[in-house]
Amino acid sequence: MHSTLIVARMDPASSRDVAELFAGFDAGEMPHRMGTRRRQLFSYRGLYFHLQDFDDEDGGERIQRVRHDPRFVQISEDLKPFIEAYDPQTWRSPADAMATRFYSWEGSA
């Protein structure tokens, strides 16, 4: 499984709106097309964390393939009033807001 973590800024009062947008998006076929296995959203003191788990390592490539899909474009537009880039001066795409994993551990099954 491959995971990505996007960090941005969000007013905590917007969490319900953001959750509803993703609930609608995730109810369709887009998560399957992107290889998304699980999505979790977190907030902490004005920060937004979007953890997305993929079936395999090509999750980022799948997102690149669907980024022009009207449904992907639409949710990106719908989120703009609620989610602000962590660093607007360097942000060009979600890849510019992805945290870098520096440690990982998994227990045995």
MMTF fields as JSON, N, C-alpha, C and O atoms, coordinates in Angstrom:
{
  "mmtfVersion": "1.0.0",
  "mmtfProducer": "UNKNOWN",
  "numBonds": 435,
  "numAtoms": 436,
  "numGroups": 109,
  "numChains": 1,
  "numModels": 1,
  "chainsPerModel": [1],
  "groupsPerChain": [109],
  "chainIdList": ["A"],
  "bondAtomList": [4, 2, 8, 6, 12, 10, 16, 14, 20, 18, 24, 22, 28, 26, 32, 30, 36, 34, 40, 38, 44, 42, 48, 46, 52, 50, 56, 54, 60, 58, 64, 62, 68, 66, 72, 70, 76, 74, 80, 78, 84, 82, 88, 86, 92, 90, 96, 94, 100, 98, 104, 102, 108, 106, 112, 110, 116, 114, 120, 118, 124, 122, 128, 126, 132, 130, 136, 134, 140, 138, 144, 142, 148, 146, 152, 150, 156, 154, 160, 158, 164, 162, 168, 166, 172, 170, 176, 174, 180, 178, 184, 182, 188, 186, 192, 190, 196, 194, 200, 198, 204, 202, 208, 206, 212, 210, 216, 214, 220, 218, 224, 222, 228, 226, 232, 230, 236, 234, 240, 238, 244, 242, 248, 246, 252, 250, 256, 254, 260, 258, 264, 262, 268, 266, 272, 270, 276, 274, 280, 278, 284, 282, 288, 286, 292, 290, 296, 294, 300, 298, 304, 302, 308, 306, 312, 310, 316, 314, 320, 318, 324, 322, 328, 326, 332, 330, 336, 334, 340, 338, 344, 342, 348, 346, 352, 350, 356, 354, 360, 358, 364, 362, 368, 366, 372, 370, 376, 374, 380, 378, 384, 382, 388, 386, 392, 390, 396, 394, 400, 398, 404, 402, 408, 406, 412, 410, 416, 414, 420, 418, 424, 422, 428, 426, 432, 430],
  "bondOrderList": [1, 1, 1, 1, 1, 1, 1, 1, 1, 1, 1, 1, 1, 1, 1, 1, 1, 1, 1, 1, 1, 1, 1, 1, 1, 1, 1, 1, 1, 1, 1, 1, 1, 1, 1, 1, 1, 1, 1, 1, 1, 1, 1, 1, 1, 1, 1, 1, 1, 1, 1, 1, 1, 1, 1, 1, 1, 1, 1, 1, 1, 1, 1, 1, 1, 1, 1, 1, 1, 1, 1, 1, 1, 1, 1, 1, 1, 1, 1, 1, 1, 1, 1, 1, 1, 1, 1, 1, 1, 1, 1, 1, 1, 1, 1, 1, 1, 1, 1, 1, 1, 1, 1, 1, 1, 1, 1, 1],
  "groupList": [{"groupName": "MET", "atomNameList": ["N", "CA", "C", "O"], "elementList": ["N", "C", "C", "O"], "formalChargeList": [0, 0, 0, 0], "bondAtomList": [1, 0, 2, 1, 3, 2], "bondOrderList": [1, 1, 2], "singleLetterCode": "M", "chemCompType": "L-PEPTIDE LINKING"}, {"groupName": "HIS", "atomNameList": ["N", "CA", "C", "O"], "elementList": ["N", "C", "C", "O"], "formalChargeList": [0, 0, 0, 0], "bondAtomList": [1, 0, 2, 1, 3, 2], "bondOrderList": [1, 1, 2], "singleLetterCode": "H", "chemCompType": "L-PEPTIDE LINKING"}, {"groupName": "SER", "atomNameList": ["N", "CA", "C", "O"], "elementList": ["N", "C", "C", "O"], "formalChargeList": [0, 0, 0, 0], "bondAtomList": [1, 0, 2, 1, 3, 2], "bondOrderList": [1, 1, 2], "singleLetterCode": "S", "chemCompType": "L-PEPTIDE LINKING"}, {"groupName": "THR", "atomNameList": ["N", "CA", "C", "O"], "elementList": ["N", "C", "C", "O"], "formalChargeList": [0, 0, 0, 0], "bondAtomList": [1, 0, 2, 1, 3, 2], "bondOrderList": [1, 1, 2], "singleLetterCode": "T", "chemCompType": "L-PEPTIDE LINKING"}, {"groupName": "LEU", "atomNameList": ["N", "CA", "C", "O"], "elementList": ["N", "C", "C", "O"], "formalChargeList": [0, 0, 0, 0], "bondAtomList": [1, 0, 2, 1, 3, 2], "bondOrderList": [1, 1, 2], "singleLetterCode": "L", "chemCompType": "L-PEPTIDE LINKING"}, {"groupName": "ILE", "atomNameList": ["N", "CA", "C", "O"], "elementList": ["N", "C", "C", "O"], "formalChargeList": [0, 0, 0, 0], "bondAtomList": [1, 0, 2, 1, 3, 2], "bondOrderList": [1, 1, 2], "singleLetterCode": "I", "chemCompType": "L-PEPTIDE LINKING"}, {"groupName": "VAL", "atomNameList": ["N", "CA", "C", "O"], "elementList": ["N", "C", "C", "O"], "formalChargeList": [0, 0, 0, 0], "bondAtomList": [1, 0, 2, 1, 3, 2], "bondOrderList": [1, 1, 2], "singleLetterCode": "V", "chemCompType": "L-PEPTIDE LINKING"}, {"groupName": "ALA", "atomNameList": ["N", "CA", "C", "O"], "elementList": ["N", "C", "C", "O"], "formalChargeList": [0, 0, 0, 0], "bondAtomList": [1, 0, 2, 1, 3, 2], "bondOrderList": [1, 1, 2], "singleLetterCode": "A", "chemCompType": "L-PEPTIDE LINKING"}, {"groupName": "ARG", "atomNameList": ["N", "CA", "C", "O"], "elementList": ["N", "C", "C", "O"], "formalChargeList": [0, 0, 0, 0], "bondAtomList": [1, 0, 2, 1, 3, 2], "bondOrderList": [1, 1, 2], "singleLetterCode": "R", "chemCompType": "L-PEPTIDE LINKING"}, {"groupName": "ASP", "atomNameList": ["N", "CA", "C", "O"], "elementList": ["N", "C", "C", "O"], "formalChargeList": [0, 0, 0, 0], "bondAtomList": [1, 0, 2, 1, 3, 2], "bondOrderList": [1, 1, 2], "singleLetterCode": "D", "chemCompType": "L-PEPTIDE LINKING"}, {"groupName": "PRO", "atomNameList": ["N", "CA", "C", "O"], "elementList": ["N", "C", "C", "O"], "formalChargeList": [0, 0, 0, 0], "bondAtomList": [1, 0, 2, 1, 3, 2], "bondOrderList": [1, 1, 2], "singleLetterCode": "P", "chemCompType": "L-PEPTIDE LINKING"}, {"groupName": "GLU", "atomNameList": ["N", "CA", "C", "O"], "elementList": ["N", "C", "C", "O"], "formalChargeList": [0, 0, 0, 0], "bondAtomList": [1, 0, 2, 1, 3, 2], "bondOrderList": [1, 1, 2], "singleLetterCode": "E", "chemCompType": "L-PEPTIDE LINKING"}, {"groupName": "PHE", "atomNameList": ["N", "CA", "C", "O"], "elementList": ["N", "C", "C", "O"], "formalChargeList": [0, 0, 0, 0], "bondAtomList": [1, 0, 2, 1, 3, 2], "bondOrderList": [1, 1, 2], "singleLetterCode": "F", "chemCompType": "L-PEPTIDE LINKING"}, {"groupName": "GLY", "atomNameList": ["N", "CA", "C", "O"], "elementList": ["N", "C", "C", "O"], "formalChargeList": [0, 0, 0, 0], "bondAtomList": [1, 0, 2, 1, 3, 2], "bondOrderList": [1, 1, 2], "singleLetterCode": "G", "chemCompType": "PEPTIDE LINKING"}, {"groupName": "GLN", "atomNameList": ["N", "CA", "C", "O"], "elementList": ["N", "C", "C", "O"], "formalChargeList": [0, 0, 0, 0], "bondAtomList": [1, 0, 2, 1, 3, 2], "bondOrderList": [1, 1, 2], "singleLetterCode": "Q", "chemCompType": "L-PEPTIDE LINKING"}, {"groupName": "TYR", "atomNameList": ["N", "CA", "C", "O"], "elementList": ["N", "C", "C", "O"], "formalChargeList": [0, 0, 0, 0], "bondAtomList": [1, 0, 2, 1, 3, 2], "bondOrderList": [1, 1, 2], "singleLetterCode": "Y", "chemCompType": "L-PEPTIDE LINKING"}, {"groupName": "LYS", "atomNameList": ["N", "CA", "C", "O"], "elementList": ["N", "C", "C", "O"], "formalChargeList": [0, 0, 0, 0], "bondAtomList": [1, 0, 2, 1, 3, 2], "bondOrderList": [1, 1, 2], "singleLetterCode": "K", "chemCompType": "L-PEPTIDE LINKING"}, {"groupName": "TRP", "atomNameList": ["N", "CA", "C", "O"], "elementList": ["N", "C", "C", "O"], "formalChargeList": [0, 0, 0, 0], "bondAtomList": [1, 0, 2, 1, 3, 2], "bondOrderList": [1, 1, 2], "singleLetterCode": "W", "chemCompType": "L-PEPTIDE LINKING"}],
  "groupTypeList": [0, 1, 2, 3, 4, 5, 6, 7, 8, 0, 9, 10, 7, 2, 2, 8, 9, 6, 7, 11, 4, 12, 7, 13, 12, 9, 7, 13, 11, 0, 10, 1, 8, 0, 13, 3, 8, 8, 8, 14, 4, 12, 2, 15, 8, 13, 4, 15, 12, 1, 4, 14, 9, 12, 9, 9, 11, 9, 13, 13, 11, 8, 5, 14, 8, 6, 8, 1, 9, 10, 8, 12, 6, 14, 5, 2, 11, 9, 4, 16, 10, 12, 5, 11, 7, 15, 9, 10, 14, 3, 17, 8, 2, 10, 7, 9, 7, 0, 7, 3, 8, 12, 15, 2, 17, 11, 13, 2, 7],
  "groupIdList": [1, 2, 3, 4, 5, 6, 7, 8, 9, 10, 11, 12, 13, 14, 15, 16, 17, 18, 19, 20, 21, 22, 23, 24, 25, 26, 27, 28, 29, 30, 31, 32, 33, 34, 35, 36, 37, 38, 39, 40, 41, 42, 43, 44, 45, 46, 47, 48, 49, 50, 51, 52, 53, 54, 55, 56, 57, 58, 59, 60, 61, 62, 63, 64, 65, 66, 67, 68, 69, 70, 71, 72, 73, 74, 75, 76, 77, 78, 79, 80, 81, 82, 83, 84, 85, 86, 87, 88, 89, 90, 91, 92, 93, 94, 95, 96, 97, 98, 99, 100, 101, 102, 103, 104, 105, 106, 107, 108, 109],
  "secStructList": [7, 3, 3, 3, 3, 3, 3, 3, 3, 3, 7, 4, 4, 4, 2, 2, 2, 2, 2, 2, 2, 2, 2, 2, 2, 2, 6, 1, 1, 2, 2, 2, 2, 2, 6, 3, 3, 3, 3, 3, 3, 3, 3, 3, 6, 6, 3, 3, 3, 3, 3, 3, 3, 3, 1, 1, 6, 6, 2, 2, 2, 2, 2, 2, 2, 2, 6, 6, 1, 2, 2, 2, 2, 2, 2, 2, 2, 2, 2, 6, 6, 6, 3, 3, 3, 1, 1, 6, 6, 6, 7, 1, 1, 4, 4, 4, 4, 5, 7, 7, 7, 7, 7, 7, 7, 7, 7, 7, 7],
  "xCoordList": [0.85, 0.0, 0.894, 1.957, 0.456, 1.176, 0.288, -0.923, 0.876, 0.112, 0.693, 1.895, -0.188, 0.254, -0.428, -1.535, 0.235, -0.312, -0.153, 0.962, -1.281, -1.282, -1.541, -2.442, -0.75, -0.882, -1.279, -0.66, -2.312, -2.785, -3.364, -3.216, -4.017, -4.664, -6.174, -6.673, -6.891, -8.342, -8.917, -8.436, -9.941, -10.679, -11.394, -12.142, -11.191, -11.836, -13.363, -13.983, -13.954, -15.405, -15.83, -17.013, -14.89, -15.192, -15.147, -15.441, -14.786, -14.581, -15.825, -15.703, -16.985, -18.219, -18.417, -18.749, -18.211, -18.36, -17.368, -17.729, -16.139, -15.104, -15.434, -15.298, -15.863, -16.237, -17.389, -17.383, -18.369, -19.508, -19.067, -19.558, -18.156, -17.651, -16.955, -17.187, -16.107, -15.418, -16.36, -16.162, -17.367, -18.333, -19.019, -19.204, -19.394, -20.008, -19.036, -19.395, -17.819, -16.789, -16.466, -16.351, -16.324, -15.939, -17.074, -16.831, -18.288, -19.434, -19.471, -20.155, -18.752, -18.716, -17.563, -17.022, -17.202, -16.158, -14.745, -13.776, -14.61, -13.286, -12.282, -11.14, -12.637, -11.627, -11.088, -9.894, -11.975, -11.543, -10.595, -9.575, -10.927, -10.078, -8.703, -7.707, -8.652, -7.387, -6.63, -5.476, -7.269, -6.638, -6.691, -5.931, -7.579, -7.686, -8.365, -9.48, -7.693, -8.247, -8.928, -9.967, -8.328, -8.877, -8.464, -7.365, -9.382, -9.107, -9.487, -10.555, -8.601, -8.884, -8.512, -7.465, -9.376, -9.144, -9.017, -9.795, -8.037, -7.789, -7.614, -7.211, -7.92, -7.599, -6.969, -7.27, -6.097, -5.434, -5.0, -4.113, -5.635, -5.256, -5.067, -4.044, -6.053, -6.005, -5.269, -5.16, -4.767, -4.107, -5.042, -5.877, -4.89, -5.68, -4.726, -3.698, -5.063, -4.255, -5.138, -6.182, -4.722, -5.481, -4.621, -3.688, -4.95, -4.212, -4.955, -6.133, -4.264, -4.88, -4.02, -2.818, -4.654, -3.971, -4.382, -5.557, -3.403, -3.616, -3.343, -2.62, -3.941, -3.741, -2.28, -1.81, -1.556, -0.172, 0.606, 0.064, 1.842, 2.751, 2.391, 2.9, 1.532, 1.245, 0.069, -0.493, -0.314, -1.405, -1.178, -2.096, 0.033, 0.338, 0.21, -0.252, 0.618, 0.49, -0.972, -1.361, -1.777, -3.204, -3.867, -4.711, -3.492, -4.059, -3.676, -4.499, -2.442, -2.02, -2.877, -3.183, -3.261, -4.069, -5.495, -6.119, -6.029, -7.426, -7.554, -8.672, -6.469, -6.543, -7.316, -7.734, -7.514, -8.298, -9.738, -10.543, -10.055, -11.429, -12.317, -11.945, -13.479, -14.341, -14.716, -14.903, -14.826, -15.168, -14.003, -14.21, -12.789, -11.606, -11.434, -11.147, -11.611, -11.514, -12.574, -12.299, -13.791, -14.886, -14.635, -14.85, -14.185, -13.949, -12.806, -12.833, -11.815, -10.727, -11.259, -10.851, -12.172, -12.799, -13.686, -13.668, -14.459, -15.374, -14.636, -15.172, -13.419, -12.633, -11.944, -11.556, -11.789, -11.041, -11.529, -10.694, -12.844, -13.257, -12.878, -12.903, -12.527, -12.29, -10.833, -10.383, -10.093, -8.722, -7.771, -7.935, -6.782, -5.792, -4.419, -4.104, -3.622, -2.271, -1.505, -1.628, -0.723, 0.101, 1.069, 1.254, 1.683, 2.597, 2.181, 2.648, 1.309, 0.795, 1.869, 1.646, 3.035, 4.093, 4.742, 5.27, 4.709, 5.36, 4.37, 4.783, 3.074, 2.084, 1.722, 1.344, 1.845, 1.402, 0.42, -0.45, 0.575, -0.299, -0.267, 0.572, -1.164, -1.133, 0.23, 0.574, 0.994, 2.325, 3.211, 4.114, 2.966, 3.757, 3.373, 4.024, 2.326, 1.866, 1.975, 1.462, 2.642, 2.746, 3.882, 5.01, 3.547, 4.55, 5.484, 5.103, 6.696, 7.685, 7.745, 8.001, 7.505, 7.59, 9.063, 9.89, 9.378, 10.752, 10.883, 11.988, 9.742, 9.76, 8.474, 7.409, 8.561, 7.372, 7.589, 8.693, 6.556, 6.606, 5.282, 4.231, 5.305, 4.087, 4.262, 5.309, 3.224, 3.251, 2.977, 2.456, 3.33, 3.056, 1.584, 0.947, 1.067, -0.369, -0.689, -1.846],
  "yCoordList": [-1.179, 0.0, 1.241, 1.253, 2.263, 3.536, 4.62, 4.621, 5.533, 6.614, 7.961, 8.098, 8.959, 10.34, 11.17, 10.853, 12.223, 13.123, 14.546, 15.037, 15.196, 16.587, 17.472, 17.203, 18.521, 19.472, 20.821, 21.31, 21.414, 22.725, 23.458, 23.023, 24.562, 25.339, 25.285, 25.305, 25.215, 25.158, 25.691, 25.362, 26.508, 26.939, 25.705, 25.072, 25.338, 24.145, 24.151, 23.09, 25.316, 25.393, 24.872, 24.614, 24.717, 24.226, 22.709, 22.162, 22.027, 20.582, 19.838, 18.88, 20.244, 19.574, 19.735, 18.774, 20.955, 21.209, 20.377, 19.798, 20.323, 19.575, 18.079, 17.39, 17.584, 16.169, 15.83, 14.772, 16.712, 16.466, 16.45, 15.637, 17.331, 17.33, 16.01, 15.421, 15.549, 14.29, 13.097, 12.124, 13.141, 12.033, 11.873, 10.75, 12.972, 12.905, 12.4, 11.58, 12.891, 12.478, 10.987, 10.261, 10.552, 9.169, 8.175, 6.973, 8.659, 7.777, 7.321, 6.351, 8.002, 7.661, 6.729, 6.05, 6.709, 5.796, 6.375, 5.651, 7.664, 8.284, 7.619, 7.412, 7.272, 6.61, 5.327, 5.037, 4.574, 3.351, 3.674, 3.007, 4.68, 5.065, 5.535, 5.345, 6.148, 6.656, 5.594, 5.808, 4.449, 3.414, 3.721, 3.145, 4.622, 5.005, 3.902, 3.487, 3.442, 2.431, 3.093, 2.632, 4.176, 4.853, 6.312, 6.656, 7.176, 8.602, 8.993, 8.631, 9.731, 10.255, 11.729, 12.127, 12.524, 13.962, 14.318, 13.85, 15.144, 15.577, 17.089, 17.694, 17.686, 19.1, 19.278, 18.547, 20.259, 20.577, 22.03, 22.405, 22.843, 24.249, 24.985, 25.632, 24.878, 25.592, 24.88, 25.402, 23.694, 22.906, 21.789, 21.305, 21.397, 20.356, 19.263, 19.542, 18.031, 16.885, 15.919, 15.491, 15.582, 14.698, 13.468, 13.495, 12.386, 11.134, 10.229, 9.928, 9.802, 8.964, 7.715, 7.805, 6.551, 5.276, 4.685, 4.7, 4.168, 3.604, 2.104, 1.587, 1.429, -0.011, -0.357, -1.375, 0.477, 0.18, 1.469, 2.563, 1.342, 2.476, 3.446, 4.567, 3.052, 3.947, 4.889, 5.44, 5.086, 6.0, 7.407, 8.028, 7.907, 9.241, 9.328, 10.336, 8.269, 8.248, 8.198, 8.838, 7.447, 7.38, 8.741, 9.135, 9.446, 10.784, 11.694, 12.478, 11.594, 12.406, 12.107, 13.008, 10.846, 10.462, 10.992, 11.235, 11.177, 11.617, 13.094, 13.588, 13.795, 15.185, 16.11, 17.187, 15.722, 16.542, 16.044, 16.629, 14.965, 14.46, 15.546, 16.129, 15.835, 16.906, 16.744, 17.74, 15.517, 15.303, 15.683, 16.226, 15.402, 15.769, 17.283, 17.89, 17.875, 19.336, 20.001, 21.005, 19.441, 20.035, 20.003, 21.006, 18.872, 18.842, 19.783, 20.396, 19.903, 20.846, 22.272, 23.039, 22.625, 23.957, 24.119, 25.165, 23.085, 23.146, 23.301, 23.879, 22.793, 22.87, 24.218, 24.561, 24.977, 26.241, 27.204, 27.845, 27.345, 28.269, 27.804, 28.595, 26.525, 25.961, 25.615, 25.697, 25.228, 24.768, 25.778, 26.164, 26.194, 27.159, 26.504, 25.757, 26.769, 26.202, 26.558, 27.667, 25.621, 25.875, 27.014, 27.908, 26.97, 28.026, 28.48, 27.925, 29.482, 29.918, 30.33, 30.249, 30.774, 31.221, 30.075, 30.282, 28.862, 27.729, 26.716, 25.779, 26.876, 25.883, 26.028, 27.105, 24.917, 24.843, 23.687, 23.74, 22.642, 21.47, 20.766, 21.094, 19.803, 19.085, 18.46, 18.284, 18.13, 17.547, 18.508, 18.067, 19.805, 20.798, 20.891, 21.596, 20.183, 20.219, 18.86, 18.671, 17.913, 16.571, 16.478, 16.898, 15.917, 15.696, 14.577, 13.716, 14.595, 13.566, 12.588, 12.97, 11.32, 10.295, 10.068, 9.889, 10.076, 9.821, 8.648, 8.317, 7.999, 6.805, 6.04, 6.638, 4.74, 3.904, 2.599, 2.055, 2.103, 0.832, 0.122, 0.763, -1.171, -1.969, -3.192, -3.839, -3.492, -4.687, -5.92, -5.826, -7.065, -8.305, -8.664, -8.349, -9.316, -9.66, -10.82, -11.228],
  "zCoordList": [0.0, 0.0, 0.0, 0.621, -0.692, -0.796, -0.192, -0.411, 0.56, 1.19, 0.814, 0.582, 0.757, 0.603, 1.685, 2.12, 2.107, 3.111, 2.593, 2.416, 2.354, 1.903, 3.119, 3.914, 3.254, 4.357, 3.776, 2.831, 4.349, 3.895, 5.106, 6.248, 4.828, 5.898, 5.695, 4.57, 6.827, 6.768, 8.074, 9.158, 7.959, 9.143, 9.68, 8.936, 10.954, 11.492, 11.331, 11.284, 11.249, 11.065, 9.688, 9.467, 8.776, 7.431, 7.318, 6.255, 8.386, 8.292, 7.81, 7.048, 8.224, 7.785, 6.271, 5.577, 5.767, 4.334, 3.519, 2.494, 3.972, 3.261, 3.294, 2.283, 4.444, 4.556, 3.615, 2.987, 3.514, 2.617, 1.151, 0.367, 0.781, -0.596, -0.915, -1.971, -0.005, -0.251, -0.178, -0.905, 0.667, 0.73, -0.622, -1.09, -1.248, -2.569, -3.627, -4.473, -3.574, -4.526, -4.377, -5.365, -3.135, -2.876, -3.122, -3.227, -3.212, -3.464, -4.926, -5.253, -5.79, -7.217, -7.549, -6.676, -8.804, -9.277, -9.201, -9.431, -8.883, -8.915, -7.975, -8.388, -6.739, -5.903, -6.546, -6.467, -7.176, -7.844, -9.004, -9.175, -9.788, -10.921, -10.456, -11.154, -9.28, -8.751, -7.953, -7.58, -7.688, -6.874, -5.394, -4.616, -4.988, -3.577, -2.778, -3.092, -1.763, -0.871, 0.326, 0.799, 0.804, 1.989, 1.958, 1.526, 2.433, 2.564, 3.993, 4.489, 4.637, 5.966, 5.988, 5.479, 6.579, 6.692, 8.167, 8.999, 8.48, 9.85, 9.872, 8.878, 11.007, 11.193, 12.566, 13.51, 12.651, 13.911, 13.871, 13.104, 14.705, 14.865, 13.541, 13.316, 12.685, 11.423, 10.308, 9.198, 10.593, 9.557, 9.098, 9.862, 7.858, 7.214, 6.769, 6.152, 7.077, 6.69, 5.916, 6.408, 4.723, 3.832, 3.586, 2.784, 4.291, 4.173, 3.205, 3.4, 2.168, 1.149, 0.965, 0.715, 1.093, 0.912, -0.425, -0.793, -1.143, -2.47, -2.46, -1.609, -3.424, -3.562, -3.758, -3.249, -4.489, -4.811, -5.034, -4.876, -5.391, -5.538, -6.661, -6.676, -7.599, -8.733, -8.473, -9.42, -7.204, -6.884, -7.412, -7.947, -7.263, -7.767, -9.273, -9.807, -9.96, -11.42, -11.841, -12.819, -11.112, -11.441, -11.262, -12.067, -10.223, -10.016, -11.176, -11.648, -11.634, -12.778, -14.008, -14.79, -14.175, -15.336, -15.253, -16.285, -14.03, -13.901, -13.552, -13.404, -13.419, -12.945, -13.877, -13.455, -15.122, -16.042, -16.164, -16.888, -15.456, -15.437, -14.829, -13.81, -15.422, -14.905, -13.427, -12.728, -12.951, -11.53, -10.625, -9.54, -11.062, -10.291, -10.295, -9.264, -11.456, -11.58, -10.707, -10.05, -10.699, -9.938, -8.438, -7.757, -7.913, -6.46, -6.093, -5.026, -6.952, -6.684, -6.595, -5.722, -7.5, -7.472, -6.237, -5.588, -5.919, -4.773, -3.451, -2.506, -3.376, -2.14, -1.948, -0.831, -3.014, -2.929, -1.854, -1.217, -1.612, -0.549, 0.856, 1.799, 0.998, 2.328, 2.608, 3.751, 1.572, 1.749, 1.112, -0.045, 1.886, 1.412, 1.433, 2.36, 0.453, 0.399, 1.666, 2.186, 2.152, 3.324, 3.041, 3.866, 1.863, 1.434, 0.033, -0.961, -0.051, -1.361, -2.357, -3.565, -1.877, -2.782, -3.546, -4.638, -2.981, -3.644, -4.201, -4.884, -3.931, -4.352, -5.824, -6.285, -6.553, -7.943, -8.143, -9.012, -7.323, -7.403, -6.048, -5.209, -5.819, -4.539, -4.231, -3.062, -5.245, -5.007, -4.215, -3.505, -4.327, -3.597, -2.124, -1.353, -1.738, -0.356, 0.321, 1.424, -0.335, 0.222, 1.223, 0.966, 2.367, 3.394, 2.95, 2.156, 3.462, 3.158, 4.317, 5.459, 4.007, 5.054, 5.387, 4.493, 6.672, 7.069, 8.021, 8.449, 8.365, 9.198, 8.994, 8.847, 8.983, 8.825, 9.579, 9.577, 10.214, 10.913, 10.736, 10.782, 10.535, 10.445, 11.33, 11.324, 12.084, 12.918, 12.08, 10.969, 12.615, 11.889, 12.034, 13.039, 11.029, 11.008, 11.899, 11.99]
}
